[in-house]
Amino acid sequence: MSIKASDEELREVYNHIPSSYDRANRYISFNQDIKWRADLVKTILNYCKKT
């Protein structure tokens, strides 16, 4: 027996993942992920300025 989901059903399921992931990441890292992301952006911008 196979179960087939429509494109819309799959889209609906996968649209909820990013917000759940971000919330879990923020909780697990004690909000340090915010600083990590900012540091990554600064590092990338510094690298771009050097080239």
C-alpha positions as CSV (number, residue, x, y, z in Angstrom):
1,M,0.0,0.0,0.0
2,S,1.4,3.4,-0.9
3,I,0.4,6.8,0.3
4,K,0.8,9.8,-1.9
5,A,0.7,13.3,-0.8
6,S,-0.2,16.2,-3.0
7,D,2.3,19.0,-3.7
8,E,0.3,21.3,-1.6
9,E,0.3,19.0,1.4
10,L,4.1,18.5,1.2
11,R,4.6,22.3,0.8
12,E,2.5,22.8,4.0
13,V,4.5,20.3,6.0
14,Y,7.9,21.7,4.9
15,N,6.9,25.3,5.4
16,H,6.7,24.8,9.1
17,I,10.2,23.3,9.5
18,P,12.3,26.6,9.4
19,S,10.4,28.3,12.2
20,S,10.5,25.2,14.4
21,Y,14.2,24.7,13.7
22,D,15.1,28.3,14.5
23,R,13.0,28.1,17.7
24,A,14.7,24.9,18.8
25,N,18.2,26.2,17.9
26,R,17.6,29.4,19.9
27,Y,16.5,27.4,22.9
28,I,19.3,24.8,22.7
29,S,22.0,27.4,22.2
30,F,20.7,29.7,25.0
31,N,20.2,32.4,22.3
32,Q,23.9,32.3,21.3
33,D,22.9,31.5,17.7
34,I,22.0,35.1,17.3
35,K,25.6,36.2,18.0
36,W,27.0,33.3,15.9
37,R,25.0,34.5,12.9
38,A,26.1,38.1,13.4
39,D,29.8,36.9,13.7
40,L,29.5,34.9,10.5
41,V,28.2,37.9,8.6
42,K,31.0,40.1,10.0
43,T,33.6,37.5,9.0
44,I,32.2,37.2,5.5
45,L,32.1,41.0,5.1
46,N,35.6,41.3,6.3
47,Y,36.7,38.7,3.8
48,C,34.9,40.5,1.0
49,K,36.7,43.8,1.9
50,K,40.1,42.1,1.6
51,T,39.5,40.8,-1.9
